[in-house]
């Protein structure tokens, strides 16, 4: 259900403005949410070391994506 609502939310937001800048803004919002959730998980001290490394790789990748997306604003 959340996927459907997200999909329609994106459709509505890009209906009026489907510029590269607007699409980049939406991508940045989603990517930043992923970074925040990843950072929250990294703050759990009882996380398995392998899982911790995997989460760190994910957060690093998302942060690199943010830097790449900034070019399209």
mmCIF file of the N, C-alpha and C atoms, coordinates in Angstrom:
data_MODEL
# 
_entry.id   MODEL 
# 
loop_
_atom_site.group_PDB 
_atom_site.id 
_atom_site.type_symbol 
_atom_site.label_atom_id 
_atom_site.label_alt_id 
_atom_site.label_comp_id 
_atom_site.label_asym_id 
_atom_site.label_entity_id 
_atom_site.label_seq_id 
_atom_site.pdbx_PDB_ins_code 
_atom_site.Cartn_x 
_atom_site.Cartn_y 
_atom_site.Cartn_z 
_atom_site.occupancy 
_atom_site.B_iso_or_equiv 
_atom_site.pdbx_formal_charge 
_atom_site.auth_seq_id 
_atom_site.auth_comp_id 
_atom_site.auth_asym_id 
_atom_site.auth_atom_id 
_atom_site.pdbx_PDB_model_num 
ATOM 1   N N  . UNK A 1 1  ? 0.816  -1.195 0.000   1.00 0.00 ? 1  UNK A N  1 
ATOM 2   C CA . UNK A 1 1  ? 0.000  0.000  0.000   1.00 0.00 ? 1  UNK A CA 1 
ATOM 3   C C  . UNK A 1 1  ? 0.865  1.266  0.000   1.00 0.00 ? 1  UNK A C  1 
ATOM 4   N N  . UNK A 1 2  ? 1.942  1.233  0.795   1.00 0.00 ? 2  UNK A N  1 
ATOM 5   C CA . UNK A 1 2  ? 2.837  2.393  0.828   1.00 0.00 ? 2  UNK A CA 1 
ATOM 6   C C  . UNK A 1 2  ? 3.486  2.654  -0.523  1.00 0.00 ? 2  UNK A C  1 
ATOM 7   N N  . UNK A 1 3  ? 3.830  1.563  -1.233  1.00 0.00 ? 3  UNK A N  1 
ATOM 8   C CA . UNK A 1 3  ? 4.442  1.727  -2.547  1.00 0.00 ? 3  UNK A CA 1 
ATOM 9   C C  . UNK A 1 3  ? 3.482  2.416  -3.506  1.00 0.00 ? 3  UNK A C  1 
ATOM 10  N N  . UNK A 1 4  ? 2.224  2.041  -3.441  1.00 0.00 ? 4  UNK A N  1 
ATOM 11  C CA . UNK A 1 4  ? 1.219  2.635  -4.321  1.00 0.00 ? 4  UNK A CA 1 
ATOM 12  C C  . UNK A 1 4  ? 1.055  4.112  -3.996  1.00 0.00 ? 4  UNK A C  1 
ATOM 13  N N  . UNK A 1 5  ? 0.976  4.426  -2.713  1.00 0.00 ? 5  UNK A N  1 
ATOM 14  C CA . UNK A 1 5  ? 0.816  5.826  -2.314  1.00 0.00 ? 5  UNK A CA 1 
ATOM 15  C C  . UNK A 1 5  ? 2.049  6.639  -2.694  1.00 0.00 ? 5  UNK A C  1 
ATOM 16  N N  . UNK A 1 6  ? 3.224  6.063  -2.540  1.00 0.00 ? 6  UNK A N  1 
ATOM 17  C CA . UNK A 1 6  ? 4.458  6.750  -2.922  1.00 0.00 ? 6  UNK A CA 1 
ATOM 18  C C  . UNK A 1 6  ? 4.472  7.003  -4.423  1.00 0.00 ? 6  UNK A C  1 
ATOM 19  N N  . UNK A 1 7  ? 4.100  5.975  -5.186  1.00 0.00 ? 7  UNK A N  1 
ATOM 20  C CA . UNK A 1 7  ? 4.071  6.092  -6.648  1.00 0.00 ? 7  UNK A CA 1 
ATOM 21  C C  . UNK A 1 7  ? 3.141  7.221  -7.084  1.00 0.00 ? 7  UNK A C  1 
ATOM 22  N N  . UNK A 1 8  ? 1.932  7.264  -6.532  1.00 0.00 ? 8  UNK A N  1 
ATOM 23  C CA . UNK A 1 8  ? 0.988  8.315  -6.907  1.00 0.00 ? 8  UNK A CA 1 
ATOM 24  C C  . UNK A 1 8  ? 1.441  9.687  -6.402  1.00 0.00 ? 8  UNK A C  1 
ATOM 25  N N  . UNK A 1 9  ? 2.101  9.724  -5.255  1.00 0.00 ? 9  UNK A N  1 
ATOM 26  C CA . UNK A 1 9  ? 2.639  10.986 -4.763  1.00 0.00 ? 9  UNK A CA 1 
ATOM 27  C C  . UNK A 1 9  ? 3.682  11.549 -5.717  1.00 0.00 ? 9  UNK A C  1 
ATOM 28  N N  . UNK A 1 10 ? 4.549  10.680 -6.205  1.00 0.00 ? 10 UNK A N  1 
ATOM 29  C CA . UNK A 1 10 ? 5.565  11.105 -7.169  1.00 0.00 ? 10 UNK A CA 1 
ATOM 30  C C  . UNK A 1 10 ? 4.903  11.563 -8.464  1.00 0.00 ? 10 UNK A C  1 
ATOM 31  N N  . UNK A 1 11 ? 3.923  10.812 -8.917  1.00 0.00 ? 11 UNK A N  1 
ATOM 32  C CA . UNK A 1 11 ? 3.205  11.187 -10.149 1.00 0.00 ? 11 UNK A CA 1 
ATOM 33  C C  . UNK A 1 11 ? 2.581  12.568 -10.004 1.00 0.00 ? 11 UNK A C  1 
ATOM 34  N N  . UNK A 1 12 ? 1.955  12.825 -8.866  1.00 0.00 ? 12 UNK A N  1 
ATOM 35  C CA . UNK A 1 12 ? 1.295  14.114 -8.651  1.00 0.00 ? 12 UNK A CA 1 
ATOM 36  C C  . UNK A 1 12 ? 2.319  15.251 -8.580  1.00 0.00 ? 12 UNK A C  1 
ATOM 37  N N  . UNK A 1 13 ? 3.440  15.002 -7.921  1.00 0.00 ? 13 UNK A N  1 
ATOM 38  C CA . UNK A 1 13 ? 4.463  16.041 -7.772  1.00 0.00 ? 13 UNK A CA 1 
ATOM 39  C C  . UNK A 1 13 ? 5.140  16.364 -9.090  1.00 0.00 ? 13 UNK A C  1 
ATOM 40  N N  . UNK A 1 14 ? 5.200  15.403 -9.995  1.00 0.00 ? 14 UNK A N  1 
ATOM 41  C CA . UNK A 1 14 ? 5.854  15.643 -11.280 1.00 0.00 ? 14 UNK A CA 1 
ATOM 42  C C  . UNK A 1 14 ? 4.862  15.971 -12.384 1.00 0.00 ? 14 UNK A C  1 
ATOM 43  N N  . UNK A 1 15 ? 3.579  15.943 -12.074 1.00 0.00 ? 15 UNK A N  1 
ATOM 44  C CA . UNK A 1 15 ? 2.563  16.260 -13.081 1.00 0.00 ? 15 UNK A CA 1 
ATOM 45  C C  . UNK A 1 15 ? 2.704  17.706 -13.550 1.00 0.00 ? 15 UNK A C  1 
ATOM 46  N N  . UNK A 1 16 ? 2.874  18.597 -12.611 1.00 0.00 ? 16 UNK A N  1 
ATOM 47  C CA . UNK A 1 16 ? 2.987  20.020 -12.933 1.00 0.00 ? 16 UNK A CA 1 
ATOM 48  C C  . UNK A 1 16 ? 4.417  20.379 -13.318 1.00 0.00 ? 16 UNK A C  1 
ATOM 49  N N  . UNK A 1 17 ? 5.382  19.818 -12.606 1.00 0.00 ? 17 UNK A N  1 
ATOM 50  C CA . UNK A 1 17 ? 6.793  20.158 -12.840 1.00 0.00 ? 17 UNK A CA 1 
ATOM 51  C C  . UNK A 1 17 ? 7.607  18.873 -12.961 1.00 0.00 ? 17 UNK A C  1 
ATOM 52  N N  . UNK A 1 18 ? 7.909  18.481 -14.189 1.00 0.00 ? 18 UNK A N  1 
ATOM 53  C CA . UNK A 1 18 ? 8.702  17.270 -14.391 1.00 0.00 ? 18 UNK A CA 1 
ATOM 54  C C  . UNK A 1 18 ? 10.123 17.606 -14.858 1.00 0.00 ? 18 UNK A C  1 
ATOM 55  N N  . UNK A 1 19 ? 10.599 18.763 -14.419 1.00 0.00 ? 19 UNK A N  1 
ATOM 56  C CA . UNK A 1 19 ? 11.947 19.192 -14.793 1.00 0.00 ? 19 UNK A CA 1 
ATOM 57  C C  . UNK A 1 19 ? 12.992 18.307 -14.111 1.00 0.00 ? 19 UNK A C  1 
ATOM 58  N N  . UNK A 1 20 ? 14.174 18.350 -14.653 1.00 0.00 ? 20 UNK A N  1 
ATOM 59  C CA . UNK A 1 20 ? 15.290 17.603 -14.077 1.00 0.00 ? 20 UNK A CA 1 
ATOM 60  C C  . UNK A 1 20 ? 15.506 18.005 -12.626 1.00 0.00 ? 20 UNK A C  1 
ATOM 61  N N  . UNK A 1 21 ? 15.381 19.287 -12.361 1.00 0.00 ? 21 UNK A N  1 
ATOM 62  C CA . UNK A 1 21 ? 15.582 19.791 -11.008 1.00 0.00 ? 21 UNK A CA 1 
ATOM 63  C C  . UNK A 1 21 ? 14.555 19.210 -10.034 1.00 0.00 ? 21 UNK A C  1 
ATOM 64  N N  . UNK A 1 22 ? 13.296 19.138 -10.445 1.00 0.00 ? 22 UNK A N  1 
ATOM 65  C CA . UNK A 1 22 ? 12.242 18.610 -9.563  1.00 0.00 ? 22 UNK A CA 1 
ATOM 66  C C  . UNK A 1 22 ? 12.444 17.117 -9.308  1.00 0.00 ? 22 UNK A C  1 
ATOM 67  N N  . UNK A 1 23 ? 12.765 16.381 -10.352 1.00 0.00 ? 23 UNK A N  1 
ATOM 68  C CA . UNK A 1 23 ? 12.990 14.943 -10.200 1.00 0.00 ? 23 UNK A CA 1 
ATOM 69  C C  . UNK A 1 23 ? 14.202 14.703 -9.306  1.00 0.00 ? 23 UNK A C  1 
ATOM 70  N N  . UNK A 1 24 ? 15.241 15.505 -9.484  1.00 0.00 ? 24 UNK A N  1 
ATOM 71  C CA . UNK A 1 24 ? 16.425 15.407 -8.631  1.00 0.00 ? 24 UNK A CA 1 
ATOM 72  C C  . UNK A 1 24 ? 16.062 15.687 -7.184  1.00 0.00 ? 24 UNK A C  1 
ATOM 73  N N  . UNK A 1 25 ? 15.231 16.681 -6.962  1.00 0.00 ? 25 UNK A N  1 
ATOM 74  C CA . UNK A 1 25 ? 14.794 17.012 -5.599  1.00 0.00 ? 25 UNK A CA 1 
ATOM 75  C C  . UNK A 1 25 ? 14.102 15.819 -4.947  1.00 0.00 ? 25 UNK A C  1 
ATOM 76  N N  . UNK A 1 26 ? 13.218 15.158 -5.683  1.00 0.00 ? 26 UNK A N  1 
ATOM 77  C CA . UNK A 1 26 ? 12.520 13.988 -5.148  1.00 0.00 ? 26 UNK A CA 1 
ATOM 78  C C  . UNK A 1 26 ? 13.491 12.848 -4.858  1.00 0.00 ? 26 UNK A C  1 
ATOM 79  N N  . UNK A 1 27 ? 14.439 12.634 -5.758  1.00 0.00 ? 27 UNK A N  1 
ATOM 80  C CA . UNK A 1 27 ? 15.449 11.587 -5.543  1.00 0.00 ? 27 UNK A CA 1 
ATOM 81  C C  . UNK A 1 27 ? 16.306 11.890 -4.319  1.00 0.00 ? 27 UNK A C  1 
ATOM 82  N N  . UNK A 1 28 ? 16.668 13.160 -4.151  1.00 0.00 ? 28 UNK A N  1 
ATOM 83  C CA . UNK A 1 28 ? 17.462 13.556 -2.995  1.00 0.00 ? 28 UNK A CA 1 
ATOM 84  C C  . UNK A 1 28 ? 16.702 13.334 -1.690  1.00 0.00 ? 28 UNK A C  1 
ATOM 85  N N  . UNK A 1 29 ? 15.418 13.623 -1.696  1.00 0.00 ? 29 UNK A N  1 
ATOM 86  C CA . UNK A 1 29 ? 14.619 13.415 -0.489  1.00 0.00 ? 29 UNK A CA 1 
ATOM 87  C C  . UNK A 1 29 ? 14.609 11.942 -0.095  1.00 0.00 ? 29 UNK A C  1 
ATOM 88  N N  . UNK A 1 30 ? 14.405 11.066 -1.072  1.00 0.00 ? 30 UNK A N  1 
ATOM 89  C CA . UNK A 1 30 ? 14.398 9.629  -0.799  1.00 0.00 ? 30 UNK A CA 1 
ATOM 90  C C  . UNK A 1 30 ? 15.759 9.124  -0.361  1.00 0.00 ? 30 UNK A C  1 
ATOM 91  N N  . UNK A 1 31 ? 16.799 9.598  -1.024  1.00 0.00 ? 31 UNK A N  1 
ATOM 92  C CA . UNK A 1 31 ? 18.147 9.176  -0.679  1.00 0.00 ? 31 UNK A CA 1 
ATOM 93  C C  . UNK A 1 31 ? 18.519 9.624  0.728   1.00 0.00 ? 31 UNK A C  1 
ATOM 94  N N  . UNK A 1 32 ? 18.142 10.841 1.071   1.00 0.00 ? 32 UNK A N  1 
ATOM 95  C CA . UNK A 1 32 ? 18.425 11.342 2.418   1.00 0.00 ? 32 UNK A CA 1 
ATOM 96  C C  . UNK A 1 32 ? 17.678 10.543 3.481   1.00 0.00 ? 32 UNK A C  1 
ATOM 97  N N  . UNK A 1 33 ? 16.470 10.103 3.183   1.00 0.00 ? 33 UNK A N  1 
ATOM 98  C CA . UNK A 1 33 ? 15.745 9.256  4.134   1.00 0.00 ? 33 UNK A CA 1 
ATOM 99  C C  . UNK A 1 33 ? 16.506 7.948  4.351   1.00 0.00 ? 33 UNK A C  1 
ATOM 100 N N  . UNK A 1 34 ? 17.065 7.396  3.281   1.00 0.00 ? 34 UNK A N  1 
ATOM 101 C CA . UNK A 1 34 ? 17.861 6.173  3.402   1.00 0.00 ? 34 UNK A CA 1 
ATOM 102 C C  . UNK A 1 34 ? 19.113 6.381  4.233   1.00 0.00 ? 34 UNK A C  1 
ATOM 103 N N  . UNK A 1 35 ? 19.757 7.520  4.045   1.00 0.00 ? 35 UNK A N  1 
ATOM 104 C CA . UNK A 1 35 ? 20.958 7.836  4.825   1.00 0.00 ? 35 UNK A CA 1 
ATOM 105 C C  . UNK A 1 35 ? 20.608 7.960  6.305   1.00 0.00 ? 35 UNK A C  1 
ATOM 106 N N  . UNK A 1 36 ? 19.520 8.644  6.595   1.00 0.00 ? 36 UNK A N  1 
ATOM 107 C CA . UNK A 1 36 ? 19.105 8.819  7.991   1.00 0.00 ? 36 UNK A CA 1 
ATOM 108 C C  . UNK A 1 36 ? 18.820 7.480  8.645   1.00 0.00 ? 36 UNK A C  1 
ATOM 109 N N  . UNK A 1 37 ? 18.083 6.614  7.956   1.00 0.00 ? 37 UNK A N  1 
ATOM 110 C CA . UNK A 1 37 ? 17.776 5.292  8.523   1.00 0.00 ? 37 UNK A CA 1 
ATOM 111 C C  . UNK A 1 37 ? 19.046 4.467  8.712   1.00 0.00 ? 37 UNK A C  1 
ATOM 112 N N  . UNK A 1 38 ? 19.960 4.555  7.746   1.00 0.00 ? 38 UNK A N  1 
ATOM 113 C CA . UNK A 1 38 ? 21.227 3.839  7.867   1.00 0.00 ? 38 UNK A CA 1 
ATOM 114 C C  . UNK A 1 38 ? 22.050 4.329  9.043   1.00 0.00 ? 38 UNK A C  1 
ATOM 115 N N  . UNK A 1 39 ? 22.101 5.641  9.218   1.00 0.00 ? 39 UNK A N  1 
ATOM 116 C CA . UNK A 1 39 ? 22.850 6.214  10.344  1.00 0.00 ? 39 UNK A CA 1 
ATOM 117 C C  . UNK A 1 39 ? 22.246 5.793  11.682  1.00 0.00 ? 39 UNK A C  1 
ATOM 118 N N  . UNK A 1 40 ? 20.915 5.732  11.741  1.00 0.00 ? 40 UNK A N  1 
ATOM 119 C CA . UNK A 1 40 ? 20.258 5.266  12.969  1.00 0.00 ? 40 UNK A CA 1 
ATOM 120 C C  . UNK A 1 40 ? 20.692 3.837  13.292  1.00 0.00 ? 40 UNK A C  1 
ATOM 121 N N  . UNK A 1 41 ? 20.734 2.992  12.265  1.00 0.00 ? 41 UNK A N  1 
ATOM 122 C CA . UNK A 1 41 ? 21.147 1.609  12.474  1.00 0.00 ? 41 UNK A CA 1 
ATOM 123 C C  . UNK A 1 41 ? 22.610 1.519  12.893  1.00 0.00 ? 41 UNK A C  1 
ATOM 124 N N  . UNK A 1 42 ? 23.440 2.393  12.350  1.00 0.00 ? 42 UNK A N  1 
ATOM 125 C CA . UNK A 1 42 ? 24.860 2.390  12.717  1.00 0.00 ? 42 UNK A CA 1 
ATOM 126 C C  . UNK A 1 42 ? 25.072 2.785  14.174  1.00 0.00 ? 42 UNK A C  1 
ATOM 127 N N  . UNK A 1 43 ? 24.157 3.516  14.732  1.00 0.00 ? 43 UNK A N  1 
ATOM 128 C CA . UNK A 1 43 ? 24.279 3.958  16.124  1.00 0.00 ? 43 UNK A CA 1 
ATOM 129 C C  . UNK A 1 43 ? 23.938 2.857  17.129  1.00 0.00 ? 43 UNK A C  1 
ATOM 130 N N  . UNK A 1 44 ? 23.379 1.740  16.656  1.00 0.00 ? 44 UNK A N  1 
ATOM 131 C CA . UNK A 1 44 ? 23.102 0.613  17.553  1.00 0.00 ? 44 UNK A CA 1 
ATOM 132 C C  . UNK A 1 44 ? 24.411 -0.109 17.841  1.00 0.00 ? 44 UNK A C  1 
ATOM 133 N N  . UNK A 1 45 ? 24.816 -0.104 19.070  1.00 0.00 ? 45 UNK A N  1 
ATOM 134 C CA . UNK A 1 45 ? 26.109 -0.681 19.448  1.00 0.00 ? 45 UNK A CA 1 
ATOM 135 C C  . UNK A 1 45 ? 26.111 -2.207 19.423  1.00 0.00 ? 45 UNK A C  1 
ATOM 136 N N  . UNK A 1 46 ? 24.936 -2.820 19.458  1.00 0.00 ? 46 UNK A N  1 
ATOM 137 C CA . UNK A 1 46 ? 24.872 -4.276 19.516  1.00 0.00 ? 46 UNK A CA 1 
ATOM 138 C C  . UNK A 1 46 ? 24.732 -4.920 18.130  1.00 0.00 ? 46 UNK A C  1 
ATOM 139 N N  . UNK A 1 47 ? 24.972 -4.157 17.068  1.00 0.00 ? 47 UNK A N  1 
ATOM 140 C CA . UNK A 1 47 ? 24.859 -4.678 15.707  1.00 0.00 ? 47 UNK A CA 1 
ATOM 141 C C  . UNK A 1 47 ? 26.045 -5.572 15.380  1.00 0.00 ? 47 UNK A C  1 
ATOM 142 N N  . UNK A 1 48 ? 25.767 -6.681 14.737  1.00 0.00 ? 48 UNK A N  1 
ATOM 143 C CA . UNK A 1 48 ? 26.787 -7.605 14.262  1.00 0.00 ? 48 UNK A CA 1 
ATOM 144 C C  . UNK A 1 48 ? 27.786 -6.843 13.386  1.00 0.00 ? 48 UNK A C  1 
ATOM 145 N N  . UNK A 1 49 ? 29.069 -7.166 13.490  1.00 0.00 ? 49 UNK A N  1 
ATOM 146 C CA . UNK A 1 49 ? 30.120 -6.454 12.765  1.00 0.00 ? 49 UNK A CA 1 
ATOM 147 C C  . UNK A 1 49 ? 29.920 -6.511 11.247  1.00 0.00 ? 49 UNK A C  1 
ATOM 148 N N  . UNK A 1 50 ? 29.547 -7.666 10.722  1.00 0.00 ? 50 UNK A N  1 
ATOM 149 C CA . UNK A 1 50 ? 29.339 -7.792 9.276   1.00 0.00 ? 50 UNK A CA 1 
ATOM 150 C C  . UNK A 1 50 ? 28.156 -6.948 8.814   1.00 0.00 ? 50 UNK A C  1 
ATOM 151 N N  . UNK A 1 51 ? 27.104 -6.931 9.605   1.00 0.00 ? 51 UNK A N  1 
ATOM 152 C CA . UNK A 1 51 ? 25.933 -6.122 9.269   1.00 0.00 ? 51 UNK A CA 1 
ATOM 153 C C  . UNK A 1 51 ? 26.305 -4.645 9.357   1.00 0.00 ? 51 UNK A C  1 
ATOM 154 N N  . UNK A 1 52 ? 27.070 -4.297 10.353  1.00 0.00 ? 52 UNK A N  1 
ATOM 155 C CA . UNK A 1 52 ? 27.516 -2.919 10.519  1.00 0.00 ? 52 UNK A CA 1 
ATOM 156 C C  . UNK A 1 52 ? 28.297 -2.462 9.279   1.00 0.00 ? 52 UNK A C  1 
ATOM 157 N N  . UNK A 1 53 ? 29.207 -3.311 8.795   1.00 0.00 ? 53 UNK A N  1 
ATOM 158 C CA . UNK A 1 53 ? 29.988 -2.976 7.601   1.00 0.00 ? 53 UNK A CA 1 
ATOM 159 C C  . UNK A 1 53 ? 29.083 -2.800 6.383   1.00 0.00 ? 53 UNK A C  1 
ATOM 160 N N  . UNK A 1 54 ? 28.108 -3.677 6.244   1.00 0.00 ? 54 UNK A N  1 
ATOM 161 C CA . UNK A 1 54 ? 27.175 -3.609 5.120   1.00 0.00 ? 54 UNK A CA 1 
ATOM 162 C C  . UNK A 1 54 ? 26.358 -2.317 5.166   1.00 0.00 ? 54 UNK A C  1 
ATOM 163 N N  . UNK A 1 55 ? 25.881 -1.966 6.343   1.00 0.00 ? 55 UNK A N  1 
ATOM 164 C CA . UNK A 1 55 ? 25.127 -0.720 6.492   1.00 0.00 ? 55 UNK A CA 1 
ATOM 165 C C  . UNK A 1 55 ? 26.018 0.473  6.174   1.00 0.00 ? 55 UNK A C  1 
ATOM 166 N N  . UNK A 1 56 ? 27.267 0.437  6.633   1.00 0.00 ? 56 UNK A N  1 
ATOM 167 C CA . UNK A 1 56 ? 28.198 1.539  6.357   1.00 0.00 ? 56 UNK A CA 1 
ATOM 168 C C  . UNK A 1 56 ? 28.433 1.679  4.854   1.00 0.00 ? 56 UNK A C  1 
ATOM 169 N N  . UNK A 1 57 ? 28.584 0.566  4.160   1.00 0.00 ? 57 UNK A N  1 
ATOM 170 C CA . UNK A 1 57 ? 28.744 0.614  2.699   1.00 0.00 ? 57 UNK A CA 1 
ATOM 171 C C  . UNK A 1 57 ? 27.519 1.232  2.037   1.00 0.00 ? 57 UNK A C  1 
ATOM 172 N N  . UNK A 1 58 ? 26.341 0.856  2.525   1.00 0.00 ? 58 UNK A N  1 
ATOM 173 C CA . UNK A 1 58 ? 25.087 1.397  1.988   1.00 0.00 ? 58 UNK A CA 1 
ATOM 174 C C  . UNK A 1 58 ? 25.029 2.914  2.187   1.00 0.00 ? 58 UNK A C  1 
ATOM 175 N N  . UNK A 1 59 ? 25.335 3.365  3.393   1.00 0.00 ? 59 UNK A N  1 
ATOM 176 C CA . UNK A 1 59 ? 25.300 4.798  3.689   1.00 0.00 ? 59 UNK A CA 1 
ATOM 177 C C  . UNK A 1 59 ? 26.328 5.537  2.837   1.00 0.00 ? 59 UNK A C  1 
ATOM 178 N N  . UNK A 1 60 ? 27.513 4.993  2.714   1.00 0.00 ? 60 UNK A N  1 
ATOM 179 C CA . UNK A 1 60 ? 28.551 5.616  1.883   1.00 0.00 ? 60 UNK A CA 1 
ATOM 180 C C  . UNK A 1 60 ? 28.087 5.737  0.435   1.00 0.00 ? 60 UNK A C  1 
ATOM 181 N N  . UNK A 1 61 ? 27.473 4.676  -0.076  1.00 0.00 ? 61 UNK A N  1 
ATOM 182 C CA . UNK A 1 61 ? 26.972 4.682  -1.450  1.00 0.00 ? 61 UNK A CA 1 
ATOM 183 C C  . UNK A 1 61 ? 25.889 5.749  -1.624  1.00 0.00 ? 61 UNK A C  1 
ATOM 184 N N  . UNK A 1 62 ? 24.982 5.845  -0.655  1.00 0.00 ? 62 UNK A N  1 
ATOM 185 C CA . UNK A 1 62 ? 23.922 6.836  -0.730  1.00 0.00 ? 62 UNK A CA 1 
ATOM 186 C C  . UNK A 1 62 ? 24.482 8.258  -0.674  1.00 0.00 ? 62 UNK A C  1 
ATOM 187 N N  . UNK A 1 63 ? 25.499 8.464  0.139   1.00 0.00 ? 63 UNK A N  1 
ATOM 188 C CA . UNK A 1 63 ? 26.117 9.781  0.229   1.00 0.00 ? 63 UNK A CA 1 
ATOM 189 C C  . UNK A 1 63 ? 26.817 10.148 -1.078  1.00 0.00 ? 63 UNK A C  1 
ATOM 190 N N  . UNK A 1 64 ? 27.409 9.182  -1.737  1.00 0.00 ? 64 UNK A N  1 
ATOM 191 C CA . UNK A 1 64 ? 28.009 9.426  -3.054  1.00 0.00 ? 64 UNK A CA 1 
ATOM 192 C C  . UNK A 1 64 ? 26.929 9.791  -4.064  1.00 0.00 ? 64 UNK A C  1 
ATOM 193 N N  . UNK A 1 65 ? 25.798 9.128  -3.980  1.00 0.00 ? 65 UNK A N  1 
ATOM 194 C CA . UNK A 1 65 ? 24.668 9.432  -4.878  1.00 0.00 ? 65 UNK A CA 1 
ATOM 195 C C  . UNK A 1 65 ? 24.196 10.867 -4.683  1.00 0.00 ? 65 UNK A C  1 
ATOM 196 N N  . UNK A 1 66 ? 24.143 11.313 -3.440  1.00 0.00 ? 66 UNK A N  1 
ATOM 197 C CA . UNK A 1 66 ? 23.728 12.692 -3.159  1.00 0.00 ? 66 UNK A CA 1 
ATOM 198 C C  . UNK A 1 66 ? 24.660 13.667 -3.863  1.00 0.00 ? 66 UNK A C  1 
ATOM 199 N N  . UNK A 1 67 ? 25.945 13.411 -3.778  1.00 0.00 ? 67 UNK A N  1 
ATOM 200 C CA . UNK A 1 67 ? 26.912 14.301 -4.427  1.00 0.00 ? 67 UNK A CA 1 
ATOM 201 C C  . UNK A 1 67 ? 26.704 14.324 -5.939  1.00 0.00 ? 67 UNK A C  1 
ATOM 202 N N  . UNK A 1 68 ? 26.421 13.177 -6.524  1.00 0.00 ? 68 UNK A N  1 
ATOM 203 C CA . UNK A 1 68 ? 26.178 13.117 -7.963  1.00 0.00 ? 68 UNK A CA 1 
ATOM 204 C C  . UNK A 1 68 ? 24.883 13.827 -8.341  1.00 0.00 ? 68 UNK A C  1 
ATOM 205 N N  . UNK A 1 69 ? 23.847 13.676 -7.516  1.00 0.00 ? 69 UNK A N  1 
ATOM 206 C CA . UNK A 1 69 ? 22.549 14.281 -7.795  1.00 0.00 ? 69 UNK A CA 1 
ATOM 207 C C  . UNK A 1 69 ? 22.587 15.813 -7.711  1.00 0.00 ? 69 UNK A C  1 
ATOM 208 N N  . UNK A 1 70 ? 23.443 16.334 -6.854  1.00 0.00 ? 70 UNK A N  1 
ATOM 209 C CA . UNK A 1 70 ? 23.531 17.781 -6.678  1.00 0.00 ? 70 UNK A CA 1 
ATOM 210 C C  . UNK A 1 70 ? 23.805 18.493 -7.997  1.00 0.00 ? 70 UNK A C  1 
ATOM 211 N N  . UNK A 1 71 ? 24.461 17.818 -8.913  1.00 0.00 ? 71 UNK A N  1 
ATOM 212 C CA . UNK A 1 71 ? 24.791 18.417 -10.214 1.00 0.00 ? 71 UNK A CA 1 
ATOM 213 C C  . UNK A 1 71 ? 23.552 18.735 -11.033 1.00 0.00 ? 71 UNK A C  1 
ATOM 214 N N  . UNK A 1 72 ? 22.436 18.068 -10.727 1.00 0.00 ? 72 UNK A N  1 
ATOM 215 C CA . UNK A 1 72 ? 21.232 18.207 -11.548 1.00 0.00 ? 72 UNK A CA 1 
ATOM 216 C C  . UNK A 1 72 ? 20.193 19.148 -10.953 1.00 0.00 ? 72 UNK A C  1 
ATOM 217 N N  . UNK A 1 73 ? 20.517 19.770 -9.834  1.00 0.00 ? 73 UNK A N  1 
ATOM 218 C CA . UNK A 1 73 ? 19.561 20.701 -9.219  1.00 0.00 ? 73 UNK A CA 1 
ATOM 219 C C  . UNK A 1 73 ? 19.445 22.000 -10.001 1.00 0.00 ? 73 UNK A C  1 
# 
